[in-house]
Amino acid sequence: MDFSHKLFVCPRCDNFANSLTTMGTWGCRYHPGEYIAEKGYTCCGQRIRPLRYNPNYVLLGAHEEYVKPPRGCTPCDCGEDLSRIHIPDIQDMLDKIDVSKWEGVDFPYLYRSRDSFDAR
């Protein structure tokens, strides 16, 4: 597992993040359920708003191409990988991490989202 010191842009919150500083803090949010167009997300029912077509803007050639999905309903760590971490695998990193912030610790695993912690 690579826990480099490089910054990356979180695909969910669009903030810059670092794997070491965000690990175990659950500072981001995501939807663990799937999206069904007629009903919304299966986890909470939130729906993505439709594209807005303003006739004046369309006449001028402008249009909305992308709608950002709603904020997630479940706390998680920033980044793509939400799989749990076996704590002995990161033993050499623990002195660099503020362990007091960890919410999802159930030794020997660090859970990277609340739903996987609750479902253990």
MODELLER restraints for C-alpha pairs under 7 A, 6 or more apart:
rsr = mdl.restraints
at = mdl.atoms
rsr.add(forms.Gaussian(group=physical.xy_distance, feature=features.Distance(at['CA:3:A'], at['CA:19:A']), mean=5.65, stdev=0.5))
rsr.add(forms.Gaussian(group=physical.xy_distance, feature=features.Distance(at['CA:3:A'], at['CA:20:A']), mean=6.19, stdev=0.5))
rsr.add(forms.Gaussian(group=physical.xy_distance, feature=features.Distance(at['CA:4:A'], at['CA:19:A']), mean=6.78, stdev=0.5))
rsr.add(forms.Gaussian(group=physical.xy_distance, feature=features.Distance(at['CA:5:A'], at['CA:18:A']), mean=6.26, stdev=0.5))
rsr.add(forms.Gaussian(group=physical.xy_distance, feature=features.Distance(at['CA:5:A'], at['CA:20:A']), mean=6.83, stdev=0.5))
rsr.add(forms.Gaussian(group=physical.xy_distance, feature=features.Distance(at['CA:6:A'], at['CA:18:A']), mean=6.16, stdev=0.5))
rsr.add(forms.Gaussian(group=physical.xy_distance, feature=features.Distance(at['CA:7:A'], at['CA:16:A']), mean=6.12, stdev=0.5))
rsr.add(forms.Gaussian(group=physical.xy_distance, feature=features.Distance(at['CA:7:A'], at['CA:17:A']), mean=5.36, stdev=0.5))
rsr.add(forms.Gaussian(group=physical.xy_distance, feature=features.Distance(at['CA:7:A'], at['CA:18:A']), mean=4.80, stdev=0.5))
rsr.add(forms.Gaussian(group=physical.xy_distance, feature=features.Distance(at['CA:8:A'], at['CA:16:A']), mean=5.47, stdev=0.5))
rsr.add(forms.Gaussian(group=physical.xy_distance, feature=features.Distance(at['CA:8:A'], at['CA:17:A']), mean=5.41, stdev=0.5))
rsr.add(forms.Gaussian(group=physical.xy_distance, feature=features.Distance(at['CA:8:A'], at['CA:18:A']), mean=6.41, stdev=0.5))
rsr.add(forms.Gaussian(group=physical.xy_distance, feature=features.Distance(at['CA:9:A'], at['CA:15:A']), mean=5.50, stdev=0.5))
rsr.add(forms.Gaussian(group=physical.xy_distance, feature=features.Distance(at['CA:9:A'], at['CA:16:A']), mean=4.53, stdev=0.5))
rsr.add(forms.Gaussian(group=physical.xy_distance, feature=features.Distance(at['CA:9:A'], at['CA:17:A']), mean=6.10, stdev=0.5))
rsr.add(forms.Gaussian(group=physical.xy_distance, feature=features.Distance(at['CA:10:A'], at['CA:16:A']), mean=6.27, stdev=0.5))
rsr.add(forms.Gaussian(group=physical.xy_distance, feature=features.Distance(at['CA:10:A'], at['CA:17:A']), mean=6.42, stdev=0.5))
rsr.add(forms.Gaussian(group=physical.xy_distance, feature=features.Distance(at['CA:10:A'], at['CA:78:A']), mean=5.58, stdev=0.5))
rsr.add(forms.Gaussian(group=physical.xy_distance, feature=features.Distance(at['CA:10:A'], at['CA:79:A']), mean=5.09, stdev=0.5))
rsr.add(forms.Gaussian(group=physical.xy_distance, feature=features.Distance(at['CA:11:A'], at['CA:79:A']), mean=6.66, stdev=0.5))
rsr.add(forms.Gaussian(group=physical.xy_distance, feature=features.Distance(at['CA:12:A'], at['CA:30:A']), mean=6.95, stdev=0.5))
rsr.add(forms.Gaussian(group=physical.xy_distance, feature=features.Distance(at['CA:13:A'], at['CA:28:A']), mean=6.63, stdev=0.5))
rsr.add(forms.Gaussian(group=physical.xy_distance, feature=features.Distance(at['CA:17:A'], at['CA:78:A']), mean=6.67, stdev=0.5))
rsr.add(forms.Gaussian(group=physical.xy_distance, feature=features.Distance(at['CA:20:A'], at['CA:97:A']), mean=6.51, stdev=0.5))
rsr.add(forms.Gaussian(group=physical.xy_distance, feature=features.Distance(at['CA:21:A'], at['CA:97:A']), mean=6.50, stdev=0.5))
rsr.add(forms.Gaussian(group=physical.xy_distance, feature=features.Distance(at['CA:22:A'], at['CA:77:A']), mean=6.14, stdev=0.5))
rsr.add(forms.Gaussian(group=physical.xy_distance, feature=features.Distance(at['CA:22:A'], at['CA:78:A']), mean=6.51, stdev=0.5))
rsr.add(forms.Gaussian(group=physical.xy_distance, feature=features.Distance(at['CA:23:A'], at['CA:77:A']), mean=6.13, stdev=0.5))
rsr.add(forms.Gaussian(group=physical.xy_distance, feature=features.Distance(at['CA:24:A'], at['CA:77:A']), mean=6.32, stdev=0.5))
rsr.add(forms.Gaussian(group=physical.xy_distance, feature=features.Distance(at['CA:24:A'], at['CA:102:A']), mean=4.73, stdev=0.5))
rsr.add(forms.Gaussian(group=physical.xy_distance, feature=features.Distance(at['CA:24:A'], at['CA:103:A']), mean=6.31, stdev=0.5))
rsr.add(forms.Gaussian(group=physical.xy_distance, feature=features.Distance(at['CA:24:A'], at['CA:104:A']), mean=6.43, stdev=0.5))
rsr.add(forms.Gaussian(group=physical.xy_distance, feature=features.Distance(at['CA:24:A'], at['CA:110:A']), mean=6.66, stdev=0.5))
rsr.add(forms.Gaussian(group=physical.xy_distance, feature=features.Distance(at['CA:24:A'], at['CA:111:A']), mean=6.88, stdev=0.5))
rsr.add(forms.Gaussian(group=physical.xy_distance, feature=features.Distance(at['CA:24:A'], at['CA:112:A']), mean=5.70, stdev=0.5))
rsr.add(forms.Gaussian(group=physical.xy_distance, feature=features.Distance(at['CA:25:A'], at['CA:77:A']), mean=6.25, stdev=0.5))
rsr.add(forms.Gaussian(group=physical.xy_distance, feature=features.Distance(at['CA:25:A'], at['CA:101:A']), mean=5.78, stdev=0.5))
rsr.add(forms.Gaussian(group=physical.xy_distance, feature=features.Distance(at['CA:25:A'], at['CA:102:A']), mean=5.21, stdev=0.5))
rsr.add(forms.Gaussian(group=physical.xy_distance, feature=features.Distance(at['CA:25:A'], at['CA:103:A']), mean=6.25, stdev=0.5))
rsr.add(forms.Gaussian(group=physical.xy_distance, feature=features.Distance(at['CA:26:A'], at['CA:75:A']), mean=5.21, stdev=0.5))
rsr.add(forms.Gaussian(group=physical.xy_distance, feature=features.Distance(at['CA:26:A'], at['CA:76:A']), mean=4.06, stdev=0.5))
rsr.add(forms.Gaussian(group=physical.xy_distance, feature=features.Distance(at['CA:26:A'], at['CA:77:A']), mean=4.43, stdev=0.5))
rsr.add(forms.Gaussian(group=physical.xy_distance, feature=features.Distance(at['CA:26:A'], at['CA:112:A']), mean=6.78, stdev=0.5))
rsr.add(forms.Gaussian(group=physical.xy_distance, feature=features.Distance(at['CA:26:A'], at['CA:113:A']), mean=6.41, stdev=0.5))
rsr.add(forms.Gaussian(group=physical.xy_distance, feature=features.Distance(at['CA:27:A'], at['CA:75:A']), mean=6.62, stdev=0.5))
rsr.add(forms.Gaussian(group=physical.xy_distance, feature=features.Distance(at['CA:27:A'], at['CA:76:A']), mean=6.23, stdev=0.5))
rsr.add(forms.Gaussian(group=physical.xy_distance, feature=features.Distance(at['CA:27:A'], at['CA:77:A']), mean=5.75, stdev=0.5))
rsr.add(forms.Gaussian(group=physical.xy_distance, feature=features.Distance(at['CA:27:A'], at['CA:78:A']), mean=6.88, stdev=0.5))
rsr.add(forms.Gaussian(group=physical.xy_distance, feature=features.Distance(at['CA:28:A'], at['CA:75:A']), mean=5.71, stdev=0.5))
rsr.add(forms.Gaussian(group=physical.xy_distance, feature=features.Distance(at['CA:28:A'], at['CA:76:A']), mean=5.19, stdev=0.5))
rsr.add(forms.Gaussian(group=physical.xy_distance, feature=features.Distance(at['CA:28:A'], at['CA:77:A']), mean=5.47, stdev=0.5))
rsr.add(forms.Gaussian(group=physical.xy_distance, feature=features.Distance(at['CA:28:A'], at['CA:78:A']), mean=5.46, stdev=0.5))
rsr.add(forms.Gaussian(group=physical.xy_distance, feature=features.Distance(at['CA:29:A'], at['CA:71:A']), mean=6.64, stdev=0.5))
rsr.add(forms.Gaussian(group=physical.xy_distance, feature=features.Distance(at['CA:29:A'], at['CA:72:A']), mean=4.57, stdev=0.5))
rsr.add(forms.Gaussian(group=physical.xy_distance, feature=features.Distance(at['CA:29:A'], at['CA:73:A']), mean=6.19, stdev=0.5))
rsr.add(forms.Gaussian(group=physical.xy_distance, feature=features.Distance(at['CA:29:A'], at['CA:74:A']), mean=5.23, stdev=0.5))
rsr.add(forms.Gaussian(group=physical.xy_distance, feature=features.Distance(at['CA:29:A'], at['CA:75:A']), mean=4.37, stdev=0.5))
rsr.add(forms.Gaussian(group=physical.xy_distance, feature=features.Distance(at['CA:29:A'], at['CA:76:A']), mean=5.30, stdev=0.5))
rsr.add(forms.Gaussian(group=physical.xy_distance, feature=features.Distance(at['CA:30:A'], at['CA:71:A']), mean=6.88, stdev=0.5))
rsr.add(forms.Gaussian(group=physical.xy_distance, feature=features.Distance(at['CA:30:A'], at['CA:72:A']), mean=3.77, stdev=0.5))
rsr.add(forms.Gaussian(group=physical.xy_distance, feature=features.Distance(at['CA:30:A'], at['CA:73:A']), mean=5.92, stdev=0.5))
rsr.add(forms.Gaussian(group=physical.xy_distance, feature=features.Distance(at['CA:30:A'], at['CA:74:A']), mean=5.39, stdev=0.5))
rsr.add(forms.Gaussian(group=physical.xy_distance, feature=features.Distance(at['CA:30:A'], at['CA:75:A']), mean=6.61, stdev=0.5))
rsr.add(forms.Gaussian(group=physical.xy_distance, feature=features.Distance(at['CA:30:A'], at['CA:76:A']), mean=6.81, stdev=0.5))
rsr.add(forms.Gaussian(group=physical.xy_distance, feature=features.Distance(at['CA:31:A'], at['CA:43:A']), mean=6.69, stdev=0.5))
rsr.add(forms.Gaussian(group=physical.xy_distance, feature=features.Distance(at['CA:31:A'], at['CA:72:A']), mean=4.84, stdev=0.5))
rsr.add(forms.Gaussian(group=physical.xy_distance, feature=features.Distance(at['CA:31:A'], at['CA:73:A']), mean=5.67, stdev=0.5))
rsr.add(forms.Gaussian(group=physical.xy_distance, feature=features.Distance(at['CA:31:A'], at['CA:74:A']), mean=6.09, stdev=0.5))
rsr.add(forms.Gaussian(group=physical.xy_distance, feature=features.Distance(at['CA:32:A'], at['CA:43:A']), mean=6.44, stdev=0.5))
rsr.add(forms.Gaussian(group=physical.xy_distance, feature=features.Distance(at['CA:33:A'], at['CA:41:A']), mean=5.87, stdev=0.5))
rsr.add(forms.Gaussian(group=physical.xy_distance, feature=features.Distance(at['CA:33:A'], at['CA:42:A']), mean=4.97, stdev=0.5))
rsr.add(forms.Gaussian(group=physical.xy_distance, feature=features.Distance(at['CA:33:A'], at['CA:43:A']), mean=4.71, stdev=0.5))
rsr.add(forms.Gaussian(group=physical.xy_distance, feature=features.Distance(at['CA:34:A'], at['CA:41:A']), mean=5.56, stdev=0.5))
rsr.add(forms.Gaussian(group=physical.xy_distance, feature=features.Distance(at['CA:34:A'], at['CA:42:A']), mean=5.69, stdev=0.5))
rsr.add(forms.Gaussian(group=physical.xy_distance, feature=features.Distance(at['CA:35:A'], at['CA:41:A']), mean=4.33, stdev=0.5))
rsr.add(forms.Gaussian(group=physical.xy_distance, feature=features.Distance(at['CA:35:A'], at['CA:42:A']), mean=6.35, stdev=0.5))
rsr.add(forms.Gaussian(group=physical.xy_distance, feature=features.Distance(at['CA:39:A'], at['CA:45:A']), mean=6.43, stdev=0.5))
rsr.add(forms.Gaussian(group=physical.xy_distance, feature=features.Distance(at['CA:40:A'], at['CA:46:A']), mean=5.22, stdev=0.5))
rsr.add(forms.Gaussian(group=physical.xy_distance, feature=features.Distance(at['CA:40:A'], at['CA:47:A']), mean=4.32, stdev=0.5))
rsr.add(forms.Gaussian(group=physical.xy_distance, feature=features.Distance(at['CA:41:A'], at['CA:47:A']), mean=6.48, stdev=0.5))
rsr.add(forms.Gaussian(group=physical.xy_distance, feature=features.Distance(at['CA:44:A'], at['CA:73:A']), mean=6.79, stdev=0.5))
rsr.add(forms.Gaussian(group=physical.xy_distance, feature=features.Distance(at['CA:48:A'], at['CA:69:A']), mean=5.49, stdev=0.5))
rsr.add(forms.Gaussian(group=physical.xy_distance, feature=features.Distance(at['CA:48:A'], at['CA:70:A']), mean=6.18, stdev=0.5))
rsr.add(forms.Gaussian(group=physical.xy_distance, feature=features.Distance(at['CA:51:A'], at['CA:64:A']), mean=6.44, stdev=0.5))
rsr.add(forms.Gaussian(group=physical.xy_distance, feature=features.Distance(at['CA:51:A'], at['CA:67:A']), mean=6.59, stdev=0.5))
rsr.add(forms.Gaussian(group=physical.xy_distance, feature=features.Distance(at['CA:52:A'], at['CA:64:A']), mean=6.61, stdev=0.5))
rsr.add(forms.Gaussian(group=physical.xy_distance, feature=features.Distance(at['CA:53:A'], at['CA:63:A']), mean=6.61, stdev=0.5))
rsr.add(forms.Gaussian(group=physical.xy_distance, feature=features.Distance(at['CA:57:A'], at['CA:63:A']), mean=6.48, stdev=0.5))
rsr.add(forms.Gaussian(group=physical.xy_distance, feature=features.Distance(at['CA:74:A'], at['CA:114:A']), mean=6.36, stdev=0.5))
rsr.add(forms.Gaussian(group=physical.xy_distance, feature=features.Distance(at['CA:74:A'], at['CA:115:A']), mean=6.84, stdev=0.5))
rsr.add(forms.Gaussian(group=physical.xy_distance, feature=features.Distance(at['CA:75:A'], at['CA:113:A']), mean=5.84, stdev=0.5))
rsr.add(forms.Gaussian(group=physical.xy_distance, feature=features.Distance(at['CA:75:A'], at['CA:114:A']), mean=5.70, stdev=0.5))
rsr.add(forms.Gaussian(group=physical.xy_distance, feature=features.Distance(at['CA:76:A'], at['CA:112:A']), mean=5.58, stdev=0.5))
rsr.add(forms.Gaussian(group=physical.xy_distance, feature=features.Distance(at['CA:76:A'], at['CA:113:A']), mean=3.94, stdev=0.5))
rsr.add(forms.Gaussian(group=physical.xy_distance, feature=features.Distance(at['CA:76:A'], at['CA:114:A']), mean=6.26, stdev=0.5))
rsr.add(forms.Gaussian(group=physical.xy_distance, feature=features.Distance(at['CA:77:A'], at['CA:112:A']), mean=5.50, stdev=0.5))
rsr.add(forms.Gaussian(group=physical.xy_distance, feature=features.Distance(at['CA:77:A'], at['CA:113:A']), mean=6.41, stdev=0.5))
rsr.add(forms.Gaussian(group=physical.xy_distance, feature=features.Distance(at['CA:82:A'], at['CA:112:A']), mean=5.20, stdev=0.5))
rsr.add(forms.Gaussian(group=physical.xy_distance, feature=features.Distance(at['CA:82:A'], at['CA:113:A']), mean=6.52, stdev=0.5))
rsr.add(forms.Gaussian(group=physical.xy_distance, feature=features.Distance(at['CA:83:A'], at['CA:112:A']), mean=6.38, stdev=0.5))
rsr.add(forms.Gaussian(group=physical.xy_distance, feature=features.Distance(at['CA:84:A'], at['CA:109:A']), mean=6.37, stdev=0.5))
rsr.add(forms.Gaussian(group=physical.xy_distance, feature=features.Distance(at['CA:84:A'], at['CA:110:A']), mean=5.57, stdev=0.5))
rsr.add(forms.Gaussian(group=physical.xy_distance, feature=features.Distance(at['CA:84:A'], at['CA:111:A']), mean=4.54, stdev=0.5))
rsr.add(forms.Gaussian(group=physical.xy_distance, feature=features.Distance(at['CA:84:A'], at['CA:112:A']), mean=5.75, stdev=0.5))
rsr.add(forms.Gaussian(group=physical.xy_distance, feature=features.Distance(at['CA:85:A'], at['CA:109:A']), mean=5.50, stdev=0.5))
rsr.add(forms.Gaussian(group=physical.xy_distance, feature=features.Distance(at['CA:85:A'], at['CA:110:A']), mean=5.04, stdev=0.5))
rsr.add(forms.Gaussian(group=physical.xy_distance, feature=features.Distance(at['CA:85:A'], at['CA:111:A']), mean=6.54, stdev=0.5))
rsr.add(forms.Gaussian(group=physical.xy_distance, feature=features.Distance(at['CA:86:A'], at['CA:108:A']), mean=5.97, stdev=0.5))
rsr.add(forms.Gaussian(group=physical.xy_distance, feature=features.Distance(at['CA:86:A'], at['CA:109:A']), mean=4.66, stdev=0.5))
rsr.add(forms.Gaussian(group=physical.xy_distance, feature=features.Distance(at['CA:86:A'], at['CA:110:A']), mean=6.45, stdev=0.5))
rsr.add(forms.Gaussian(group=physical.xy_distance, feature=features.Distance(at['CA:87:A'], at['CA:108:A']), mean=5.47, stdev=0.5))
rsr.add(forms.Gaussian(group=physical.xy_distance, feature=features.Distance(at['CA:87:A'], at['CA:109:A']), mean=5.42, stdev=0.5))
rsr.add(forms.Gaussian(group=physical.xy_distance, feature=features.Distance(at['CA:87:A'], at['CA:110:A']), mean=6.36, stdev=0.5))
rsr.add(forms.Gaussian(group=physical.xy_distance, feature=features.Distance(at['CA:104:A'], at['CA:110:A']), mean=5.93, stdev=0.5))
rsr.add(forms.Gaussian(group=physical.xy_distance, feature=features.Distance(at['CA:104:A'], at['CA:111:A']), mean=5.04, stdev=0.5))
rsr.add(forms.Gaussian(group=physical.xy_distance, feature=features.Distance(at['CA:104:A'], at['CA:112:A']), mean=6.88, stdev=0.5))
rsr.add(forms.Gaussian(group=physical.xy_distance, feature=features.Distance(at['CA:104:A'], at['CA:114:A']), mean=6.83, stdev=0.5))
rsr.add(forms.Gaussian(group=physical.xy_distance, feature=features.Distance(at['CA:104:A'], at['CA:117:A']), mean=6.01, stdev=0.5))
rsr.add(forms.Gaussian(group=physical.xy_distance, feature=features.Distance(at['CA:105:A'], at['CA:111:A']), mean=6.27, stdev=0.5))
rsr.add(forms.Gaussian(group=physical.xy_distance, feature=features.Distance(at['CA:111:A'], at['CA:117:A']), mean=5.61, stdev=0.5))
